[in-house]
Amino acid sequence: MPILVCDTRVEQQLLAERAASGADRYDEVWEGIYMMAPMPNDEHQQIVSRLDAILQLTLDWSGLAHVRPGVNVSDRKEDWTSNYRVPDIAVFLRDGSAQNCDSFWYGGPDFAVEILSPGEVIENKIEFYAKVGVRELLIINRQPWVIELRRLESGMITAVSHSKIDGEVSHCQTIPFRFSLRTGSHRPAIRVEHESGQSWDV
């Protein structure tokens, strides 16, 4: 349920409480509107942690890219806090155009991952991601389980593949990986395959 807070005192108190508790980690600002997101559930965090570990090992540690498990991404250098988003995982290639400004990145990652939480509408972020130049976006939907790969083409981020359980494989162009869904024991497993032949089930 959306809540509009017009009392400055209440606003500052709420923001201070969230900052003190760490609950603001996934908050975003959309053109001056503060968006408060709840902490993701355990499954969400486990997927982020494991995907990040794979990408850190293969891309970051090898010097091919900067991999971040959640980072501020803005479309402006000045007053960046008035408009930014926080993808679950961001991969900035070494020769990419985005700039590391310490507290945030100016410009989008070459590859980003968004894991949808209940009620989250990814379309609300797509226009921003296209604007900042995200080249590929992997969307993991868990209700129902579907992996969607989108790609920046002619200034728009468009879908290039949908992977249902034991179905199509999503082939990335920006990073040397393929993603798909496989039948798992407790939930579908996200199959991550590196071009070297190494693979992991997340």
Backbone as CSV, one residue per row, in Angstrom:
resi,resn,N_x,N_y,N_z,CA_x,CA_y,CA_z,C_x,C_y,C_z
1,MET,0.836,-1.185,0.000,0.000,0.000,0.000,0.879,1.245,0.000
2,PRO,0.805,2.090,-1.021,1.616,3.310,-1.068,1.221,4.282,0.045
3,ILE,2.207,4.956,0.622,1.963,5.961,1.658,2.674,7.244,1.266
4,LEU,1.966,8.346,1.294,2.546,9.652,1.000,2.745,10.401,2.309
5,VAL,3.992,10.747,2.633,4.305,11.470,3.865,4.586,12.927,3.525
6,CYS,3.769,13.834,4.033,3.923,15.262,3.735,4.465,16.050,4.922
7,ASP,4.615,15.400,6.060,5.144,16.041,7.262,6.664,15.876,7.266
8,THR,7.404,16.981,7.144,8.865,16.931,7.067,9.486,16.276,8.296
9,ARG,8.924,16.562,9.471,9.459,15.989,10.710,9.322,14.465,10.704
10,VAL,8.155,13.984,10.318,7.930,12.538,10.254,8.832,11.908,9.191
11,GLU,8.978,12.604,8.073,9.837,12.111,6.992,11.267,11.919,7.470
12,GLN,11.825,12.950,8.120,13.206,12.882,8.585,13.389,11.807,9.654
13,GLN,12.403,11.676,10.534,12.476,10.654,11.577,12.457,9.257,10.962
14,LEU,11.581,9.054,9.987,11.468,7.754,9.332,12.747,7.394,8.583
15,LEU,13.304,8.365,7.855,14.539,8.115,7.110,15.702,7.817,8.052
16,ALA,15.757,8.547,9.176,16.831,8.330,10.153,16.734,6.938,10.772
17,GLU,15.517,6.508,11.079,15.323,5.183,11.668,15.725,4.083,10.687
18,ARG,15.368,4.265,9.411,15.725,3.258,8.409,17.239,3.208,8.205
19,ALA,17.875,4.365,8.203,19.325,4.412,8.029,20.038,3.756,9.212
20,ALA,19.552,4.017,10.426,20.186,3.479,11.627,20.077,1.952,11.695
21,SER,18.968,1.423,11.202,18.748,-0.025,11.272,19.285,-0.776,10.056
22,GLY,19.667,-0.021,9.017,20.133,-0.653,7.786,19.009,-1.054,6.851
23,ALA,17.782,-0.705,7.214,16.623,-1.083,6.398,16.539,-0.297,5.098
24,ASP,17.368,0.748,4.977,17.320,1.584,3.764,18.242,1.070,2.661
25,ARG,18.836,-0.076,2.860,19.835,-0.582,1.904,19.287,-0.681,0.484
26,TYR,18.032,-1.062,0.347,17.457,-1.257,-0.983,16.506,-0.136,-1.388
27,ASP,16.472,0.940,-0.601,15.628,2.078,-0.959,16.173,2.758,-2.208
28,GLU,15.291,3.407,-2.948,15.672,4.110,-4.170,14.970,5.458,-4.198
29,VAL,15.438,6.343,-5.072,14.762,7.626,-5.295,14.467,7.736,-6.777
30,TRP,13.186,7.906,-7.096,12.746,7.990,-8.484,12.300,9.419,-8.764
31,GLU,13.166,10.176,-9.413,12.868,11.575,-9.748,12.338,12.333,-8.535
32,GLY,13.077,12.217,-7.425,12.742,12.955,-6.218,11.752,12.269,-5.296
33,ILE,11.190,11.138,-5.699,10.238,10.404,-4.862,10.967,9.248,-4.188
34,TYR,10.979,9.261,-2.855,11.695,8.240,-2.090,10.882,6.952,-2.068
35,MET,11.482,5.865,-2.556,10.809,4.568,-2.635,11.403,3.637,-1.577
36,MET,10.593,3.271,-0.593,11.052,2.394,0.477,10.737,0.951,0.136
37,ALA,11.761,0.136,0.075,11.574,-1.283,-0.244,11.841,-2.122,0.999
38,PRO,11.014,-3.131,1.259,11.287,-4.008,2.402,12.523,-4.853,2.134
39,MET,13.154,-5.323,3.190,14.276,-6.242,3.010,13.772,-7.483,2.281
40,PRO,14.503,-7.954,1.282,14.066,-9.145,0.552,14.093,-10.383,1.439
41,ASN,13.282,-11.375,1.067,13.230,-12.589,1.885,14.511,-13.413,1.744
42,ASP,14.591,-14.487,2.508,15.822,-15.275,2.568,16.178,-15.894,1.218
43,GLU,15.179,-16.397,0.507,15.438,-17.004,-0.801,16.040,-15.988,-1.761
44,HIS,15.480,-14.790,-1.763,15.984,-13.700,-2.605,17.454,-13.424,-2.287
45,GLN,17.763,-13.293,-1.006,19.132,-12.987,-0.600,20.090,-14.137,-0.918
46,GLN,19.608,-15.370,-0.804,20.455,-16.519,-1.137,20.814,-16.517,-2.622
47,ILE,19.835,-16.216,-3.472,20.091,-16.173,-4.914,21.103,-15.079,-5.237
48,VAL,20.916,-13.894,-4.646,21.863,-12.796,-4.868,23.259,-13.209,-4.428
49,SER,23.358,-13.783,-3.240,24.661,-14.166,-2.686,25.386,-15.165,-3.579
50,ARG,24.664,-16.160,-4.066,25.308,-17.204,-4.873,25.651,-16.716,-6.279
51,LEU,24.751,-15.960,-6.892,25.067,-15.407,-8.212,26.258,-14.461,-8.122
52,ASP,26.259,-13.638,-7.076,27.366,-12.700,-6.885,28.687,-13.448,-6.710
53,ALA,28.668,-14.541,-5.945,29.900,-15.317,-5.726,30.453,-15.852,-7.045
54,ILE,29.569,-16.341,-7.913,30.001,-16.869,-9.213,30.595,-15.764,-10.073
55,LEU,29.911,-14.632,-10.122,30.376,-13.524,-10.961,31.641,-12.882,-10.396
56,GLN,31.743,-12.833,-9.068,32.969,-12.320,-8.447,34.161,-13.193,-8.836
57,LEU,33.978,-14.494,-8.709,35.059,-15.444,-8.975,35.517,-15.392,-10.432
58,THR,34.572,-15.334,-11.350,34.909,-15.450,-12.772,35.194,-14.121,-13.463
59,LEU,34.613,-13.039,-12.968,34.758,-11.748,-13.646,35.544,-10.717,-12.844
60,ASP,35.196,-10.555,-11.566,35.838,-9.509,-10.762,37.270,-9.889,-10.395
61,TRP,37.446,-11.070,-9.818,38.782,-11.486,-9.387,39.742,-11.637,-10.559
62,SER,39.212,-11.919,-11.722,40.065,-12.074,-12.905,40.393,-10.736,-13.553
63,GLY,39.787,-9.655,-13.050,40.071,-8.331,-13.581,39.260,-7.936,-14.798
64,LEU,38.259,-8.731,-15.143,37.449,-8.427,-16.324,36.357,-7.401,-16.050
65,ALA,35.927,-7.326,-14.785,34.798,-6.446,-14.470,34.770,-6.118,-12.986
66,HIS,33.966,-5.120,-12.658,33.638,-4.800,-11.268,32.248,-5.378,-11.023
67,VAL,32.115,-6.249,-10.029,30.828,-6.873,-9.723,30.356,-6.371,-8.366
68,ARG,29.118,-5.905,-8.306,28.582,-5.364,-7.066,27.238,-6.011,-6.728
69,PRO,27.085,-6.524,-5.490,25.794,-7.077,-5.066,24.897,-5.972,-4.516
70,GLY,24.397,-5.134,-5.399,23.586,-3.990,-4.992,24.440,-2.745,-4.938
71,VAL,24.116,-1.758,-5.762,24.888,-0.520,-5.805,23.993,0.592,-6.341
72,ASN,24.251,1.821,-5.910,23.475,2.961,-6.396,23.873,3.286,-7.828
73,VAL,22.893,3.361,-8.718,23.125,3.710,-10.120,22.286,4.939,-10.443
74,SER,22.947,6.000,-10.905,22.231,7.245,-11.197,22.452,7.694,-12.633
75,ASP,21.553,8.567,-13.082,21.657,9.123,-14.433,22.271,10.516,-14.423
76,ARG,22.808,10.935,-13.269,23.385,12.278,-13.157,24.536,12.285,-12.153
77,LYS,25.489,13.176,-12.381,26.610,13.322,-11.450,26.261,14.278,-10.320
78,GLU,25.612,15.365,-10.673,25.213,16.349,-9.668,23.848,15.960,-9.104
79,ASP,23.717,16.074,-7.790,22.444,15.769,-7.132,21.970,14.352,-7.464
80,TRP,22.899,13.404,-7.444,22.560,12.037,-7.837,21.503,11.404,-6.950
81,THR,21.417,11.850,-5.682,20.464,11.239,-4.753,19.011,11.544,-5.100
82,SER,18.784,12.411,-6.081,17.405,12.705,-6.476,16.872,11.701,-7.499
83,ASN,17.748,10.820,-8.017,17.275,9.830,-8.990,18.281,8.684,-9.122
84,TYR,17.995,7.573,-8.482,18.883,6.410,-8.592,18.095,5.121,-8.373
85,ARG,18.652,4.021,-8.855,18.072,2.699,-8.659,19.161,1.776,-8.121
86,VAL,18.733,0.653,-7.545,19.678,-0.295,-6.947,19.396,-1.702,-7.485
87,PRO,20.049,-2.107,-8.564,19.858,-3.481,-9.052,20.410,-4.481,-8.042
88,ASP,19.881,-5.693,-8.048,20.359,-6.715,-7.108,21.826,-7.045,-7.347
89,ILE,22.220,-7.128,-8.603,23.621,-7.347,-8.967,23.938,-6.470,-10.166
90,ALA,25.103,-5.846,-10.139,25.543,-5.005,-11.254,26.949,-5.419,-11.665
91,VAL,27.151,-5.572,-12.971,28.464,-5.924,-13.516,28.911,-4.809,-14.447
92,PHE,30.000,-4.144,-14.071,30.568,-3.067,-14.881,31.850,-3.590,-15.530
93,LEU,31.834,-3.766,-16.826,33.025,-4.250,-17.520,34.142,-3.218,-17.448
94,ARG,35.386,-3.680,-17.466,36.544,-2.783,-17.327,36.568,-1.699,-18.397
95,ASP,36.110,-2.034,-19.597,36.122,-1.044,-20.675,34.757,-0.387,-20.866
96,GLY,33.881,-0.519,-19.865,32.547,0.070,-19.950,32.571,1.577,-19.779
97,SER,31.453,2.213,-20.053,31.376,3.674,-20.023,30.931,4.242,-18.681
98,ALA,30.379,3.419,-17.785,29.925,3.914,-16.484,31.109,4.362,-15.632
99,GLN,30.865,5.363,-14.782,31.927,5.920,-13.942,31.648,5.646,-12.468
100,ASN,32.658,5.157,-11.765,32.561,4.910,-10.336,32.773,6.225,-9.595
101,CYS,31.718,6.709,-8.947,31.789,7.976,-8.207,31.759,7.733,-6.700
102,ASP,32.223,6.587,-6.268,32.342,6.186,-4.873,30.987,5.824,-4.255
103,SER,30.134,6.801,-3.994,28.832,6.514,-3.398,27.839,5.961,-4.406
104,PHE,28.131,6.147,-5.679,27.218,5.710,-6.731,27.987,5.526,-8.030
105,TRP,27.357,4.904,-8.996,27.900,4.798,-10.347,27.080,5.700,-11.257
106,TYR,27.787,6.491,-12.042,27.130,7.355,-13.023,27.082,6.592,-14.341
107,GLY,25.888,6.208,-14.737,25.728,5.357,-15.913,25.452,3.930,-15.485
108,GLY,24.817,3.195,-16.361,24.370,1.864,-15.995,25.419,0.782,-16.139
109,PRO,25.221,-0.327,-15.435,26.115,-1.475,-15.586,25.931,-2.109,-16.962
110,ASP,26.933,-2.837,-17.399,26.819,-3.555,-18.668,25.843,-4.724,-18.540
111,PHE,25.807,-5.309,-17.353,24.908,-6.431,-17.082,24.328,-6.239,-15.692
112,ALA,23.019,-6.402,-15.562,22.365,-6.243,-14.263,21.400,-7.390,-14.029
113,VAL,21.169,-7.680,-12.753,20.212,-8.716,-12.358,19.169,-8.092,-11.446
114,GLU,17.910,-8.380,-11.721,16.807,-7.984,-10.856,16.038,-9.243,-10.478
115,ILE,15.932,-9.502,-9.182,15.145,-10.623,-8.673,13.850,-10.035,-8.126
116,LEU,12.747,-10.394,-8.725,11.485,-9.767,-8.362,10.953,-10.284,-7.030
117,SER,10.470,-9.344,-6.218,9.794,-9.671,-4.971,8.288,-9.602,-5.212
118,PRO,7.480,-10.221,-4.351,6.030,-10.183,-4.538,5.514,-8.748,-4.686
119,GLY,4.734,-8.519,-5.720,4.156,-7.202,-5.948,5.049,-6.239,-6.703
120,GLU,6.304,-6.605,-6.932,7.225,-5.710,-7.634,6.955,-5.740,-9.133
121,VAL,6.942,-4.555,-9.739,6.697,-4.432,-11.176,7.972,-3.917,-11.835
122,ILE,8.673,-4.778,-12.549,9.967,-4.414,-13.131,9.825,-3.351,-14.204
123,GLU,8.661,-3.281,-14.844,8.482,-2.300,-15.916,8.689,-0.880,-15.407
124,ASN,8.490,-0.673,-14.096,8.685,0.656,-13.526,10.152,1.088,-13.553
125,LYS,11.074,0.125,-13.730,12.501,0.443,-13.756,13.102,0.416,-15.160
126,ILE,12.405,-0.209,-16.098,12.970,-0.451,-17.423,13.378,0.830,-18.136
127,GLU,12.534,1.842,-18.103,12.853,3.099,-18.794,14.128,3.718,-18.235
128,PHE,14.280,3.681,-16.909,15.490,4.219,-16.285,16.713,3.427,-16.724
129,TYR,16.621,2.103,-16.699,17.761,1.275,-17.090,18.167,1.513,-18.539
130,ALA,17.194,1.744,-19.400,17.520,2.066,-20.796,18.219,3.416,-20.871
131,LYS,17.745,4.360,-20.089,18.309,5.712,-20.099,19.774,5.718,-19.674
132,VAL,20.118,4.912,-18.669,21.504,4.903,-18.173,22.390,3.935,-18.951
133,GLY,21.809,3.215,-19.898,22.619,2.375,-20.776,22.919,0.973,-20.301
134,VAL,22.028,0.386,-19.483,22.208,-1.018,-19.107,22.118,-1.851,-20.386
135,ARG,23.162,-2.604,-20.677,23.206,-3.340,-21.954,22.410,-4.636,-21.913
136,GLU,22.480,-5.335,-20.790,21.680,-6.554,-20.632,21.114,-6.615,-19.217
137,LEU,19.875,-7.090,-19.123,19.188,-7.185,-17.839,18.597,-8.582,-17.698
138,LEU,19.006,-9.280,-16.643,18.463,-10.604,-16.351,17.417,-10.449,-15.256
139,ILE,16.186,-10.822,-15.569,15.079,-10.698,-14.623,14.690,-12.089,-14.144
140,ILE,14.714,-12.283,-12.836,14.346,-13.570,-12.249,13.016,-13.402,-11.525
141,ASN,11.986,-14.004,-12.079,10.644,-13.944,-11.491,10.373,-15.269,-10.797
142,ARG,9.912,-15.206,-9.554,9.682,-16.438,-8.793,8.204,-16.770,-8.613
143,GLN,7.316,-15.982,-9.227,5.873,-16.233,-9.104,5.184,-15.979,-10.439
144,PRO,5.167,-16.902,-11.380,5.830,-18.206,-11.388,7.298,-18.063,-11.778
145,TRP,8.034,-19.160,-11.704,9.461,-19.124,-12.004,9.697,-18.961,-13.501
146,VAL,10.323,-17.855,-13.858,10.697,-17.556,-15.243,11.956,-16.701,-15.215
147,ILE,12.895,-16.980,-16.093,14.058,-16.118,-16.280,13.883,-15.407,-17.614
148,GLU,14.015,-14.103,-17.574,13.886,-13.316,-18.802,15.166,-12.519,-19.032
149,LEU,15.701,-12.585,-20.224,16.865,-11.786,-20.585,16.408,-10.668,-21.503
150,ARG,16.761,-9.443,-21.129,16.430,-8.286,-21.965,17.726,-7.609,-22.398
151,ARG,17.653,-6.946,-23.538,18.855,-6.343,-24.116,18.540,-4.946,-24.639
152,LEU,19.523,-4.051,-24.511,19.367,-2.686,-25.006,19.566,-2.674,-26.516
153,GLU,18.521,-2.288,-27.225,18.573,-2.224,-28.680,17.847,-0.971,-29.147
154,SER,18.555,-0.120,-29.869,17.975,1.127,-30.392,17.368,1.972,-29.282
155,GLY,18.061,2.035,-28.142,17.622,2.882,-27.041,16.527,2.301,-26.173
156,MET,16.099,1.075,-26.462,15.040,0.442,-25.678,15.513,-0.919,-25.177
157,ILE,15.088,-1.265,-23.965,15.417,-2.579,-23.415,14.279,-3.527,-23.763
158,THR,14.590,-4.509,-24.588,13.566,-5.428,-25.076,13.902,-6.872,-24.718
159,ALA,12.870,-7.691,-24.594,13.049,-9.098,-24.235,13.643,-9.870,-25.407
160,VAL,14.647,-10.695,-25.115,15.252,-11.534,-26.158,15.072,-13.022,-25.865
161,SER,14.778,-13.384,-24.613,14.530,-14.796,-24.305,13.777,-14.942,-22.990
162,HIS,12.976,-16.005,-22.917,12.259,-16.392,-21.705,12.620,-17.840,-21.403
163,SER,13.062,-18.099,-20.200,13.419,-19.462,-19.820,12.492,-19.945,-18.717
164,LYS,11.654,-20.920,-19.058,10.827,-21.576,-18.054,11.564,-22.831,-17.588
165,ILE,10.997,-23.530,-16.632,11.671,-24.697,-16.062,11.944,-25.736,-17.147
166,ASP,13.202,-26.131,-17.264,13.671,-27.109,-18.254,13.370,-26.669,-19.684
167,GLY,13.388,-25.352,-19.883,13.091,-24.812,-21.207,14.282,-24.114,-21.836
168,GLU,14.007,-22.990,-22.469,15.000,-22.242,-23.242,16.175,-21.779,-22.383
169,VAL,17.327,-21.668,-23.002,18.530,-21.152,-22.348,18.745,-19.714,-22.804
170,SER,19.035,-18.822,-21.846,19.284,-17.412,-22.160,20.784,-17.186,-22.330
171,HIS,21.193,-16.771,-23.509,22.604,-16.555,-23.839,22.940,-15.063,-23.736
172,CYS,23.890,-14.726,-22.875,24.302,-13.330,-22.719,25.332,-12.947,-23.779
173,GLN,25.342,-11.672,-24.130,26.349,-11.137,-25.042,27.416,-10.335,-24.308
174,THR,27.046,-9.744,-23.165,27.985,-8.880,-22.446,28.947,-9.662,-21.564
175,ILE,28.496,-10.768,-21.004,29.342,-11.600,-20.151,29.285,-13.040,-20.673
176,PRO,30.332,-13.844,-20.439,30.413,-15.191,-21.030,29.594,-16.240,-20.281
177,PHE,28.284,-16.008,-20.185,27.419,-16.899,-19.419,26.122,-17.212,-20.142
178,ARG,25.543,-18.355,-19.745,24.200,-18.747,-20.148,23.405,-19.035,-18.874
179,PHE,22.117,-18.691,-18.891,21.255,-18.905,-17.728,20.007,-19.683,-18.145
180,SER,19.575,-20.588,-17.276,18.346,-21.335,-17.535,17.773,-21.826,-16.208
181,LEU,16.571,-22.368,-16.260,15.922,-22.931,-15.076,15.868,-24.443,-15.203
182,ARG,16.190,-25.128,-14.116,16.149,-26.579,-14.095,15.329,-27.056,-12.896
183,THR,14.722,-28.211,-13.021,13.956,-28.786,-11.923,14.881,-29.007,-10.724
184,GLY,14.434,-28.549,-9.547,15.226,-28.708,-8.331,14.461,-29.491,-7.284
185,SER,15.105,-29.786,-6.172,14.468,-30.589,-5.125,13.442,-29.798,-4.323
186,HIS,13.756,-28.530,-4.002,12.840,-27.711,-3.206,12.229,-26.571,-4.014
187,ARG,12.954,-26.114,-4.999,12.499,-25.044,-5.890,13.294,-25.173,-7.178
188,PRO,12.863,-24.511,-8.238,13.657,-24.556,-9.473,15.070,-24.030,-9.229
189,ALA,16.033,-24.641,-9.881,17.427,-24.205,-9.770,17.776,-23.326,-10.962
190,ILE,18.533,-22.288,-10.704,19.020,-21.424,-11.773,20.356,-21.992,-12.236
191,ARG,20.385,-22.516,-13.441,21.610,-23.083,-13.999,22.443,-21.946,-14.599
192,VAL,23.660,-21.816,-14.103,24.585,-20.787,-14.580,25.741,-21.502,-15.265
193,GLU,25.932,-21.247,-16.547,26.964,-21.937,-17.322,27.964,-20.939,-17.895
194,HIS,29.228,-21.158,-17.574,30.303,-20.314,-18.097,30.783,-20.888,-19.422
195,GLU,31.331,-20.026,-20.270,31.779,-20.483,-21.588,32.898,-21.529,-21.501
196,SER,33.555,-21.607,-20.346,34.618,-22.600,-20.145,34.069,-24.010,-19.965
197,GLY,32.751,-24.102,-19.745,32.130,-25.394,-19.497,31.766,-25.610,-18.045
198,GLN,32.294,-24.776,-17.157,31.955,-24.891,-15.743,30.523,-24.420,-15.531
199,SER,29.806,-25.079,-14.617,28.418,-24.691,-14.366,28.089,-24.812,-12.887
200,TRP,27.063,-24.082,-12.484,26.599,-24.074,-11.100,25.077,-24.085,-11.112
201,ASP,24.469,-24.683,-10.097,23.025,-24.606,-9.889,22.776,-23.750,-8.654
202,VAL,22.109,-22.645,-8.851,21.861,-21.683,-7.770,20.449,-21.893,-7.223
